[in-house]
Amino acid sequence: MDPSAIRVYWQPGCTSCLRVKELLAGAGVPFVSINVRTYPGAAAELAALGVRAVPVVARGDACVLGQDLDEVARFVGIEARRARLEPAVLVARLVALLDTVAHHAGQLPPESLAVRLPGRERTHLDLPYHVAQVAVGLLDAALGRTLTFEHFERRPPPGIATAGEVAAFVRSASQAVAHWWAANHDRLPATVDTYYGTRPLHEVLERTTWHVAQHARQLERLLQMRGVDPHPPLPAALLDGLPLPRVVGDPVVPLG
């Protein structure tokens, strides 16, 4: 492999991975696409770079984690200037998105709960649970703890095994976000600790919101594929102004 080539390490179902690949492709930046789930040397190469979470954008021995699109843009030498929605707007969107996910999670057919998503071990039941954990990770960081990669890898415990149970858990995450904002909006920390470094809270809040939004789109699509009419439908207005991927699922490993 050309040592000067840009490499993108990614995995199916990863919202940030999809957005990174779209950013580079849209800017005309060529890159080598490496699916860490199928490429045998991926784990060793990531270990040599000193990272274990994807997405990772690398050139030679240098790399940057792909959670911050602005950092990716600087790393590859392109401009990606954009305006972020204000924190209050992001929180309102996040709460509304979580509420929509809770409604849709409750509509998952029982026979679909154990079905795996393409290219992943994550199941249909796991998807809304993961959405709630994305919000939990934000809250943990905002309250002085750390947003860890393990937040995103958690699976439902035995007490969350039905559509109704996972819907209730997502709804509790929505309520927790709303309570946190009501109690703390006038004394927010400037930065928070994450598995990819100390980051501005505004940045992590935006990433949390569009991460949840992308999975909300995916859950709605999964219901439609199962012949279920999602109710209420995901409001398009909740997506406006978020740096979402253009597509709902990864074109390389589509939802179906």
N, C-alpha and C positions, 0 to 999 in steps of 0.2 A: 504494500500500500504506500502511496506517495506520502512521505512524512509531512508535507505541507498541506495535505488535504484536510478539510474540516470534517469531523466525524460527529454524528449525533447518535447517542445511545438512548434508546427509548424502549417502552413496552406497550403492548395493546391495552386500551382502556385508560391510559394515562392522559388526562386533560392537558397538563402542562407540556407533555411530549408532543401532542398533536399541534398545539399552538406554536411551539418552537419550530417544528418542521414547516408549518405554514408561513411563519415569519421569514425564514430563510428562503423558501421557494418563491414567495411573493416578491422578495427583493432580488431574485435572480442569483442567489448565492449557492453554488454547487456544494453538495455535501454527501458523505457516505452514510447511508442509513443503516444502523445496527440495532436490530431487535434483540434485546438482551435475553428474551425468552427462548430464542431459537439459535442464536450464534454461540457456539461452544466456547469461544475464547473471551466472551464478554466479561465474565466475573473477574478473570485475571487482569484484563486490561483496565477495568474500573479500579481494581485494587492497586494497580501500579500508578494510577492517577491520584490515589488517596481518597476516593469517593465510593459510595455504594448506592446512592439514591439517583434515580433518573428523573428528568432528563439531564444529560450531560452533553455539553458541546465542547469538543476538544480539537486541538491542532498540535501535533507533536506531543510534547510532554506537558503542555499547558491546557487548562480546561476551565470552564465556568459552569456552575449549576444553572439549569434552565428555568428556575422558578421565577426569576426576574427577567422579563423580556428586554428591559432597557440594558441590563448587563450583557445579555446575549448580543444585542445590537452593537454595543461598544466593542465586544470581543471580536466580532467578525468585520467590524468597520463599516457599519451602515447606520443611518439615522432612523430612529423610531420615536419621534417626538409625538406626544399625545397628552391630552388633559385627563386627569383622573376625576371621577365623580367625587363629590364631597363625602366625608365620613358619614354624616347623617343620612344622606341619600343611599349610600352603600348599605348601611345597617337596615334601613327600611326595606330595601330590595332583598337583603339576605333573609330577613324574617318572613317576608312574603313568599320567597322561593322555598324556604323550609316548610312553610305551611302547605304550599302546593305539593311538594314532595310527600308530605305526610298524607294528604288526600289520595295521591296516586299510589303510594305504597299500600294503602288499605284496599286498593282495587286489584292487587296482584292475585291472579288465580292460584289456588293451592297447588295445582300440579306444576306450576312454573317456578315455585320458590327454590327448588334445588337445582334448577337448570343453570349451567355455567355460562358466563358471558364468553364470547369468542376470544380465544387466545389467553384466557385467564382462569385462575381457580375461583375467582369471585362469582357468586351466584346471584340470581335475581333478588333473593332475600338480602344478600350482603350489600347490594348497591345502595338502597336507602339507608341502611345502617352506616355504611361508609360516609354517606352525605352528612349524617348527624355527627360523625366523628370529625369531619372537616371543621364543623362549627365548634365542637368541643375543643379541638386543637387551638383555634383562635382564642377562645375564652381562657384556656389554660395560659397561653402566652400573655394575654392582656392583663391577667390577674397576677402576673409575676412569676409564673412557672415557665415551661418551655414547650413550644410546638415541636413535637418529635416526629420522626418518620414513622414510628410505631403507631401513632394516631391513625395513620392512613392504612395500616395493615391489620387493624383489629377486626375480628369477626364476631358475629352475634353470640352472646352467651346462651346457655340452655333456656333461659327465661324469655328469650326473644326468638320464637320459632314460627310464628304465624304472621300473616299480613297485618292483622290488627295490632299485634304486639310491636312490630317494627314501626308501624305508623305512629303509635303512641310514643315511642322513643324519639322519633324525629320531631314530633310535636313538642316534646319536653325540651329538646335542643333549641327549638324556635323560641319557646318561652324563656329559656335561660339567656339567650342573646338579647331579647327585649328587656329583660330585667337588668342585665349587665349595663346596657346602654342607658337605661333610665337612671341608674344609680351612679354611673361613672362618666357620663358624656362630657362633663365640665372639668374632669381631672384625668384625662387620658394620658398614658405614658407616650413619650415621643417614639420610643423604640421598644421592640420586644425580642425575646430570645427564640430562635428557631434552629432546626437541625442544619440549616444552611447559613447560619450566622446571625448576628444582631441586625435586625432590619427595621425600617420605619413602620410603625403600626399602620399607617395609611396604606402602605404597599401591601402588607399582609392582609388587611381587611379587604382590599380590592381583589387580591388573589383568591381569598376565601369565597367571596361573593361570586366571582365568575367560575370558580371551580364547582360550587354548588349548582350554579345555573347550567353548566354543561351537563352535569349528571341529571339534572331535572329534565333537560331535553332528551337524554338517553332513556330515562325511565318512561317518559311519555311515549317514546317510540316503541319501547318494549311492550307496553300495554296495547298499542295499536297493532303490533305484530301478532299479539295473542287474541285479537278480535275484540278488545275492550276499548270502549270510547272513554278516554280520560276525562274525568269530571272533577273540578272545573278544568278547562284547558289551560295550559301554561300561558299566561298573558305575555304577548310580545313586548309590551311596554317594560316588563321587568328586565328584559335583555338589552334594551337600548343603552348605548354608551359603555357597555362592558367589552373588554378585549377578548371576546369569545372566538374559538375556532369557527371557521366558516361552515364546517360540516358537523353533524351530530356524532357520527362514529368515524373511526379511523378507516380511510379508504383501503388500507392494506389488510386490515382485519375487520371487516364491516360487522355491524350488529346482525345483519341478515337481510 
